[in-house]
Amino acid sequence: MASGLRISVKTVETHRTNVMQKLCLRTTADLVRYAVRNGIIVA
């Protein structure tokens, strides 16, 4: 993800953490489930 966006891995981790906090999600799996359920990604 980071190389595709040309940003550091740490920046991606920070953004992911911020999104998870705002959505009240605890794990990366919760974030993936949220994305699938809301049509952000297709599984």
MIPA-601787 format. One record per atom (N, C-alpha, C, O): z, x, y. Coordinates in Angstrom, 1 decimal, always signed. Example, Ala and Ser with C-alpha at 12.3 -4.5 7.8 and 13.67 -1.06 7.14 Angstrom:
BEGIN
<rec c3="+7.8" c1="+13.2" c2="-5.7"/>
<rec c3="+7.8" c1="+12.3" c2="-4.5"/>
<rec c3="+7.8" c1="+13.2" c2="-3.3"/>
<rec c3="+8.5" c1="+14.2" c2="-3.3"/>
<rec c3="+7.1" c1="+12.8" c2="-2.2"/>
<rec c3="+7.1" c1="+13.7" c2="-1.1"/>
<rec c3="+7.9" c1="+12.9" c2="+0.0"/>
<rec c3="+8.0" c1="+13.4" c2="+1.1"/>
This chain:
BEGIN
<rec c3="+0.0" c1="+0.8" c2="-1.2"/>
<rec c3="+0.0" c1="+0.0" c2="+0.0"/>
<rec c3="+0.0" c1="+0.9" c2="+1.2"/>
<rec c3="-0.8" c1="+0.6" c2="+2.2"/>
<rec c3="+0.9" c1="+1.9" c2="+1.3"/>
<rec c3="+1.0" c1="+2.7" c2="+2.4"/>
<rec c3="-0.3" c1="+3.5" c2="+2.8"/>
<rec c3="-0.7" c1="+3.5" c2="+3.9"/>
<rec c3="-0.9" c1="+4.0" c2="+1.7"/>
<rec c3="-2.1" c1="+4.8" c2="+2.0"/>
<rec c3="-3.3" c1="+3.9" c2="+2.4"/>
<rec c3="-4.1" c1="+4.3" c2="+3.3"/>
<rec c3="-3.3" c1="+2.7" c2="+1.9"/>
<rec c3="-4.4" c1="+1.7" c2="+2.3"/>
<rec c3="-4.2" c1="+1.3" c2="+3.8"/>
<rec c3="-5.2" c1="+1.1" c2="+4.4"/>
<rec c3="-3.0" c1="+1.3" c2="+4.2"/>
<rec c3="-2.7" c1="+0.9" c2="+5.6"/>
<rec c3="-2.6" c1="+2.1" c2="+6.5"/>
<rec c3="-2.5" c1="+2.0" c2="+7.8"/>
<rec c3="-2.6" c1="+3.3" c2="+5.9"/>
<rec c3="-2.4" c1="+4.6" c2="+6.6"/>
<rec c3="-1.1" c1="+4.6" c2="+7.4"/>
<rec c3="-1.1" c1="+5.0" c2="+8.5"/>
<rec c3="-0.1" c1="+4.2" c2="+6.7"/>
<rec c3="+1.3" c1="+4.4" c2="+7.2"/>
<rec c3="+2.2" c1="+5.0" c2="+6.1"/>
<rec c3="+1.7" c1="+5.1" c2="+5.0"/>
<rec c3="+3.4" c1="+5.4" c2="+6.5"/>
<rec c3="+4.2" c1="+6.1" c2="+5.5"/>
<rec c3="+4.8" c1="+5.1" c2="+4.5"/>
<rec c3="+4.9" c1="+3.9" c2="+4.8"/>
<rec c3="+5.2" c1="+5.6" c2="+3.4"/>
<rec c3="+5.9" c1="+4.8" c2="+2.4"/>
<rec c3="+7.2" c1="+4.2" c2="+3.0"/>
<rec c3="+7.5" c1="+3.1" c2="+2.7"/>
<rec c3="+7.9" c1="+5.0" c2="+3.7"/>
<rec c3="+9.2" c1="+4.6" c2="+4.3"/>
<rec c3="+8.9" c1="+3.4" c2="+5.3"/>
<rec c3="+9.8" c1="+2.5" c2="+5.3"/>
<rec c3="+7.8" c1="+3.4" c2="+6.0"/>
<rec c3="+7.5" c1="+2.2" c2="+6.9"/>
<rec c3="+7.3" c1="+1.0" c2="+6.1"/>
<rec c3="+7.7" c1="-0.1" c2="+6.5"/>
<rec c3="+6.6" c1="+1.1" c2="+5.0"/>
<rec c3="+6.3" c1="-0.1" c2="+4.1"/>
<rec c3="+7.7" c1="-0.6" c2="+3.6"/>
<rec c3="+7.9" c1="-1.8" c2="+3.5"/>
<rec c3="+8.5" c1="+0.3" c2="+3.1"/>
<rec c3="+9.8" c1="-0.1" c2="+2.6"/>
<rec c3="+10.7" c1="-0.8" c2="+3.7"/>
<rec c3="+11.3" c1="-1.8" c2="+3.4"/>
<rec c3="+10.6" c1="-0.3" c2="+4.9"/>
<rec c3="+11.4" c1="-0.9" c2="+6.0"/>
<rec c3="+10.9" c1="-2.3" c2="+6.3"/>
<rec c3="+11.6" c1="-3.2" c2="+6.5"/>
<rec c3="+9.5" c1="-2.5" c2="+6.3"/>
<rec c3="+9.0" c1="-3.8" c2="+6.6"/>
<rec c3="+9.3" c1="-4.8" c2="+5.5"/>
<rec c3="+9.7" c1="-5.9" c2="+5.7"/>
<rec c3="+9.2" c1="-4.3" c2="+4.2"/>
<rec c3="+9.6" c1="-5.1" c2="+3.1"/>
<rec c3="+11.0" c1="-5.6" c2="+3.1"/>
<rec c3="+11.3" c1="-6.7" c2="+2.9"/>
<rec c3="+11.9" c1="-4.7" c2="+3.5"/>
<rec c3="+13.3" c1="-5.0" c2="+3.6"/>
<rec c3="+13.6" c1="-6.0" c2="+4.7"/>
<rec c3="+14.4" c1="-6.9" c2="+4.5"/>
<rec c3="+12.9" c1="-5.8" c2="+5.8"/>
<rec c3="+13.1" c1="-6.8" c2="+6.9"/>
<rec c3="+12.6" c1="-8.2" c2="+6.5"/>
<rec c3="+13.3" c1="-9.2" c2="+6.9"/>
<rec c3="+11.5" c1="-8.3" c2="+5.9"/>
<rec c3="+10.9" c1="-9.5" c2="+5.4"/>
<rec c3="+11.9" c1="-10.2" c2="+4.5"/>
<rec c3="+12.2" c1="-11.4" c2="+4.6"/>
<rec c3="+12.4" c1="-9.4" c2="+3.5"/>
<rec c3="+13.3" c1="-10.0" c2="+2.5"/>
<rec c3="+14.6" c1="-10.5" c2="+3.1"/>
<rec c3="+15.1" c1="-11.5" c2="+2.7"/>
<rec c3="+15.1" c1="-9.8" c2="+4.1"/>
<rec c3="+16.3" c1="-10.3" c2="+4.8"/>
<rec c3="+16.0" c1="-11.6" c2="+5.5"/>
<rec c3="+16.8" c1="-12.5" c2="+5.5"/>
<rec c3="+14.9" c1="-11.7" c2="+6.2"/>
<rec c3="+14.5" c1="-12.9" c2="+7.0"/>
<rec c3="+14.3" c1="-14.1" c2="+6.1"/>
<rec c3="+14.6" c1="-15.2" c2="+6.5"/>
<rec c3="+13.8" c1="-13.8" c2="+4.9"/>
<rec c3="+13.6" c1="-14.9" c2="+3.9"/>
<rec c3="+14.8" c1="-15.2" c2="+3.0"/>
<rec c3="+14.7" c1="-16.0" c2="+2.1"/>
<rec c3="+15.9" c1="-14.4" c2="+3.2"/>
<rec c3="+17.1" c1="-14.5" c2="+2.3"/>
<rec c3="+16.7" c1="-14.2" c2="+0.9"/>
<rec c3="+17.2" c1="-15.0" c2="+0.0"/>
<rec c3="+15.9" c1="-13.2" c2="+0.6"/>
<rec c3="+15.6" c1="-12.8" c2="-0.8"/>
<rec c3="+16.3" c1="-11.6" c2="-1.1"/>
<rec c3="+16.5" c1="-10.7" c2="-0.3"/>
<rec c3="+16.7" c1="-11.5" c2="-2.4"/>
<rec c3="+17.5" c1="-10.3" c2="-2.8"/>
<rec c3="+16.8" c1="-9.2" c2="-3.5"/>
<rec c3="+17.1" c1="-8.0" c2="-3.4"/>
<rec c3="+15.7" c1="-9.6" c2="-4.3"/>
<rec c3="+15.0" c1="-8.6" c2="-5.1"/>
<rec c3="+13.5" c1="-8.6" c2="-4.8"/>
<rec c3="+13.0" c1="-9.6" c2="-4.2"/>
<rec c3="+12.9" c1="-7.5" c2="-5.2"/>
<rec c3="+11.4" c1="-7.5" c2="-5.0"/>
<rec c3="+10.8" c1="-8.6" c2="-5.8"/>
<rec c3="+9.7" c1="-9.2" c2="-5.4"/>
<rec c3="+11.3" c1="-8.9" c2="-7.0"/>
<rec c3="+10.8" c1="-10.0" c2="-7.8"/>
<rec c3="+10.9" c1="-11.3" c2="-7.1"/>
<rec c3="+10.0" c1="-12.1" c2="-7.2"/>
<rec c3="+12.0" c1="-11.5" c2="-6.4"/>
<rec c3="+12.1" c1="-12.7" c2="-5.6"/>
<rec c3="+11.0" c1="-12.8" c2="-4.5"/>
<rec c3="+10.4" c1="-13.9" c2="-4.3"/>
<rec c3="+10.7" c1="-11.7" c2="-3.9"/>
<rec c3="+9.6" c1="-11.6" c2="-2.9"/>
<rec c3="+8.3" c1="-11.9" c2="-3.5"/>
<rec c3="+7.5" c1="-12.6" c2="-2.9"/>
<rec c3="+8.0" c1="-11.4" c2="-4.7"/>
<rec c3="+6.7" c1="-11.6" c2="-5.4"/>
<rec c3="+6.6" c1="-13.1" c2="-5.7"/>
<rec c3="+5.6" c1="-13.7" c2="-5.5"/>
<rec c3="+7.7" c1="-13.7" c2="-6.3"/>
<rec c3="+7.7" c1="-15.1" c2="-6.6"/>
<rec c3="+7.4" c1="-15.9" c2="-5.3"/>
<rec c3="+6.6" c1="-16.9" c2="-5.4"/>
<rec c3="+8.0" c1="-15.6" c2="-4.2"/>
<rec c3="+7.8" c1="-16.3" c2="-3.0"/>
<rec c3="+6.3" c1="-16.2" c2="-2.6"/>
<rec c3="+5.7" c1="-17.2" c2="-2.2"/>
<rec c3="+5.8" c1="-15.0" c2="-2.7"/>
<rec c3="+4.4" c1="-14.8" c2="-2.3"/>
<rec c3="+3.4" c1="-15.6" c2="-3.1"/>
<rec c3="+2.5" c1="-16.2" c2="-2.6"/>
<rec c3="+3.7" c1="-15.7" c2="-4.4"/>
<rec c3="+2.8" c1="-16.4" c2="-5.4"/>
<rec c3="+3.0" c1="-17.9" c2="-5.1"/>
<rec c3="+1.9" c1="-18.6" c2="-5.0"/>
<rec c3="+4.2" c1="-18.4" c2="-4.9"/>
<rec c3="+4.4" c1="-19.9" c2="-4.7"/>
<rec c3="+3.8" c1="-20.3" c2="-3.4"/>
<rec c3="+3.5" c1="-21.5" c2="-3.2"/>
<rec c3="+3.7" c1="-19.4" c2="-2.4"/>
<rec c3="+3.2" c1="-19.8" c2="-1.1"/>
<rec c3="+1.7" c1="-19.4" c2="-0.9"/>
<rec c3="+1.2" c1="-19.5" c2="+0.3"/>
<rec c3="+1.1" c1="-19.0" c2="-1.9"/>
<rec c3="-0.4" c1="-18.7" c2="-1.8"/>
<rec c3="-0.7" c1="-17.4" c2="-1.1"/>
<rec c3="-1.8" c1="-17.2" c2="-0.7"/>
<rec c3="+0.3" c1="-16.5" c2="-0.9"/>
<rec c3="+0.1" c1="-15.3" c2="-0.2"/>
<rec c3="-0.7" c1="-14.3" c2="-1.1"/>
<rec c3="-1.5" c1="-13.5" c2="-0.7"/>
<rec c3="-0.3" c1="-14.3" c2="-2.4"/>
<rec c3="-1.0" c1="-13.6" c2="-3.4"/>
<rec c3="-1.3" c1="-14.5" c2="-4.6"/>
<rec c3="-0.6" c1="-15.5" c2="-4.8"/>
<rec c3="-2.2" c1="-14.2" c2="-5.4"/>
<rec c3="-2.6" c1="-15.0" c2="-6.6"/>
<rec c3="-2.3" c1="-14.2" c2="-7.8"/>
<rec c3="-2.7" c1="-13.0" c2="-8.0"/>
<rec c3="-1.5" c1="-14.7" c2="-8.7"/>
<rec c3="-1.1" c1="-14.0" c2="-9.9"/>
<rec c3="-2.0" c1="-14.4" c2="-11.1"/>
<rec c3="-1.8" c1="-14.0" c2="-12.2"/>
